[in-house]
Amino acid sequence: MNVKRVAGAIGAELQAINLADGIDGELAATLRALLNEHEVLFLRDQAISAADQKALAEVFGPLQTHPAYGTVEGFPEVMILESTRDNPSKIEVWHSDMTFRQHPPSVTVLRGITIPEVGGDTLFASMTAAYDGLSPGMQSYLEGLTAVHDFSHGFRESLAEPGGRERLADAVAANPPVRHPVVQTHPETGKKVLFVNALFTTHIDGLPPLESAEVLQFLWRHASLPEFTCRFSWTPDSLVLWDNRSTQHKPVNDFFPATRRLHRVVSEGDQPY
């Protein structure tokens, strides 16, 4: 296996590896170590099955499902993320996956199935680098603060569609707002990370509304500075693994009216954070 860094703060491409050959204990440990080091890993030409993708995600712990997405037949853990002319993607902002849960995913495994000829890239940002890039005063200010994350806020556009509230009623009921520390310590690396995102975070507890809004807007702008990011151009059978605890990502929806279809599996990890 060859490991090639793709940017200064985040990301590495793994070359000369074929996951269809199986994942033994040594490879699993190597992937975990590389993910801790680089936060997002890119692989190409991985013609694997849904079962293989599920097994890969299980390397990082038990799996989670999602209340709002369809899944591959026979594999309820393998979610289908599809954007078409008639049903384009509504998620266009920087975010971490499923932070509306008390225990959000630790690792996401996303595979390219149907990829547009042009466009549809995904941007990634390191929340470790973003935290390190704050002044000591801002780091101190944020310590101990908690923020509210809300499923309904992240899926407000879907809820506003005709029949959307009825379709997602069970998901809304099962996912009330939760609270997470604004600054967290990664359970494996011990590094500090920012943990607020523009999709699901509504406000910071205990701050006046204006102050909360201004702090969050600053953090979201800061976290997506180019020096903290990298960019990936999808191809069929490309595969991306990222640490949801220490990164954010943003889809670039510049490929319409083409179709893009991805399969996603998420692991909840083996310890809380």
C-alpha positions in Angstrom: 0.0 0.0 0.0 1.2 3.5 -0.8 0.0 6.5 1.2 0.0 9.9 -0.5 -1.0 13.1 1.3 -3.4 15.3 -0.6 -3.2 18.5 1.4 -1.3 20.1 4.3 -3.9 19.7 7.0 -6.1 16.7 6.0 -6.4 13.8 3.7 -4.4 10.9 2.2 -4.9 8.7 -0.9 -4.3 5.0 -0.4 -2.9 3.4 -3.6 -2.1 -0.2 -4.5 -4.8 -1.7 -2.2 -7.8 -3.8 -3.1 -10.4 -4.1 -0.4 -12.2 -6.8 -2.4 -9.4 -9.2 -1.3 -10.7 -8.9 2.3 -9.8 -7.1 5.5 -7.6 -9.0 8.0 -6.7 -7.8 11.5 -3.4 -6.2 10.3 -5.1 -4.2 7.5 -7.9 -3.1 9.9 -5.4 -1.8 12.4 -3.5 0.0 9.6 -6.7 1.7 8.3 -7.6 2.8 11.8 -4.1 4.3 12.4 -4.1 6.1 9.0 -7.5 7.5 9.7 -6.4 8.8 13.0 -3.4 10.5 11.3 -5.0 11.9 8.1 -8.8 12.1 9.2 -10.0 11.2 5.7 -8.8 8.5 3.3 -9.4 8.2 -0.4 -9.3 5.0 -2.4 -10.1 4.4 -6.1 -11.1 1.4 -8.2 -12.7 -0.5 -5.2 -15.2 -2.8 -6.9 -16.7 -4.1 -3.7 -20.2 -5.3 -2.7 -22.6 -3.9 -0.2 -21.5 -6.7 2.1 -17.9 -5.7 1.7 -18.7 -2.0 2.5 -20.6 -3.0 5.6 -17.7 -5.2 6.7 -15.3 -2.3 6.2 -17.4 0.0 8.3 -17.6 -2.7 11.0 -13.9 -2.4 11.5 -14.6 0.8 13.3 -17.4 -0.5 15.5 -21.2 -1.2 15.5 -23.2 0.3 12.7 -25.9 2.9 12.7 -28.9 3.4 10.4 -30.6 6.7 9.3 -34.2 7.6 9.7 -34.5 9.6 6.5 -32.8 7.6 3.7 -33.6 4.5 1.7 -31.2 1.6 1.9 -29.9 -1.2 -0.3 -32.1 -4.2 -0.4 -31.0 -6.7 2.3 -28.6 -4.2 3.9 -30.5 -1.8 6.1 -27.1 -0.3 7.2 -26.1 0.6 3.6 -27.9 3.9 2.9 -28.6 5.3 -0.6 -27.7 8.9 -1.1 -29.1 9.8 -4.5 -29.5 13.2 -6.2 -31.5 13.4 -9.4 -33.2 15.9 -11.7 -36.5 15.3 -10.0 -35.2 15.0 -6.5 -32.0 17.0 -6.1 -29.9 17.0 -3.0 -31.0 19.5 -0.4 -27.8 19.4 1.7 -25.3 22.0 0.6 -23.6 23.2 3.8 -20.6 22.1 5.8 -21.6 19.5 8.4 -20.7 16.4 10.3 -23.0 13.4 9.9 -25.9 12.9 12.2 -24.8 15.1 15.1 -28.5 15.3 16.0 -27.9 11.9 17.8 -26.6 11.6 21.3 -23.9 9.3 20.0 -23.2 10.5 16.4 -21.2 8.2 14.0 -17.5 8.0 14.5 -16.6 6.9 10.9 -18.4 7.2 7.6 -17.6 5.0 4.6 -19.0 6.4 1.3 -18.7 4.7 -2.1 -19.3 6.2 -5.5 -21.9 4.2 -7.6 -23.2 6.6 -10.3 -21.0 9.6 -10.8 -21.6 12.6 -13.1 -19.1 13.3 -15.8 -18.5 16.7 -14.4 -19.0 18.1 -10.9 -20.2 16.6 -7.7 -17.0 16.9 -5.7 -16.9 16.7 -1.9 -14.9 19.1 0.3 -13.5 18.0 3.6 -12.2 20.1 6.5 -10.2 19.2 9.6 -11.8 20.3 12.9 -8.5 19.4 14.6 -6.6 21.9 12.4 -9.5 24.4 12.8 -9.3 24.2 16.6 -5.5 24.5 16.6 -5.9 27.6 14.4 -8.0 29.5 17.0 -6.3 32.0 19.4 -5.7 30.7 22.9 -8.3 33.2 24.1 -11.0 31.8 21.8 -10.0 28.3 22.8 -10.4 29.2 26.4 -13.8 30.9 25.8 -15.2 27.9 24.0 -14.1 25.3 26.6 -17.1 24.1 28.7 -19.7 25.5 26.3 -22.4 23.1 24.9 -24.4 23.5 21.7 -27.8 22.1 20.6 -28.1 19.9 17.6 -31.5 19.2 16.0 -32.7 16.7 13.4 -35.6 19.0 12.5 -33.3 21.9 11.8 -31.1 19.9 9.5 -34.0 18.5 7.6 -36.2 21.6 7.6 -36.4 21.8 3.8 -37.5 18.2 3.6 -40.1 18.8 6.3 -41.4 21.8 4.5 -42.2 19.7 1.3 -45.7 18.5 0.7 -46.2 15.5 2.9 -42.7 15.9 4.3 -43.7 16.3 7.9 -45.9 13.2 7.7 -43.1 11.2 6.0 -40.6 12.1 8.6 -42.9 12.2 11.7 -41.3 9.1 13.2 -37.8 10.4 12.6 -38.7 13.7 14.3 -40.2 12.0 17.3 -37.3 9.6 17.7 -34.7 12.4 17.4 -35.3 15.3 19.8 -32.7 18.0 20.1 -29.4 16.9 21.9 -26.5 18.7 23.4 -22.8 18.3 22.6 -19.7 20.1 23.9 -18.5 22.8 21.5 -14.9 21.5 22.0 -14.4 17.8 22.3 -11.4 15.5 22.9 -10.9 12.9 20.3 -11.1 9.5 22.1 -8.3 7.9 20.1 -5.9 10.7 19.3 -6.4 12.8 22.4 -6.5 16.0 20.2 -9.0 18.8 20.7 -11.6 19.3 17.9 -14.4 21.7 17.1 -17.8 20.1 17.2 -20.5 22.5 15.8 -21.8 22.5 12.2 -24.1 24.7 10.1 -26.5 21.9 9.3 -27.6 20.6 12.7 -26.3 23.1 15.3 -29.0 25.6 16.3 -27.4 27.6 19.2 -25.0 27.6 22.1 -26.5 27.0 25.5 -26.3 29.9 28.0 -25.4 32.6 25.6 -27.6 35.5 24.5 -29.1 34.7 21.1 -27.1 37.3 19.2 -23.8 36.3 20.8 -24.6 32.6 20.1 -25.4 33.3 16.5 -22.2 35.5 16.0 -20.0 32.9 17.6 -21.4 30.0 15.5 -21.1 32.1 12.3 -17.5 32.8 13.1 -16.7 29.2 13.9 -18.3 28.0 10.7 -16.4 30.5 8.6 -13.2 29.7 10.4 -13.6 25.9 10.1 -13.9 26.0 6.4 -10.8 28.2 5.7 -9.0 26.7 2.6 -5.9 25.8 4.7 -8.0 23.4 6.7 -9.5 21.6 3.7 -9.1 19.2 0.8 -11.2 18.3 -2.2 -12.1 14.9 -3.7 -13.4 14.3 -7.3 -15.5 11.2 -7.4 -15.2 8.3 -9.9 -17.2 5.1 -10.0 -16.0 2.6 -7.4 -14.1 5.3 -5.5 -14.3 5.0 -1.7 -13.9 7.6 1.0 -13.5 6.9 4.8 -13.6 9.9 7.1 -13.5 10.5 10.9 -16.8 12.1 11.6 -15.6 13.1 15.1 -12.8 15.4 13.7 -13.9 16.5 10.2 -16.7 18.2 8.4 -17.6 17.8 4.7 -19.6 19.7 2.1 -21.0 18.3 -1.2 -20.7 20.5 -4.2 -24.0 20.3 -6.0 -22.8 21.6 -9.4 -23.8 18.6 -11.5 -27.5 18.9 -12.2 -29.4 17.6 -14.1 -27.1 14.6 -14.0 -27.6 11.9 -11.4 -25.2 11.1 -8.5 -25.7 7.9 -6.4 -23.6 7.1 -3.4 -23.8 4.3 -0.8 -23.0 5.2 2.8 -22.4 3.1 5.9 -21.6 4.7 9.3 -20.0 3.3 12.4 -20.9 4.5 15.9 -17.5 3.5 17.2 -16.7 1.7 20.3 -16.7 4.5 22.9 -18.6 7.8 23.5 -17.0 11.2 22.9 
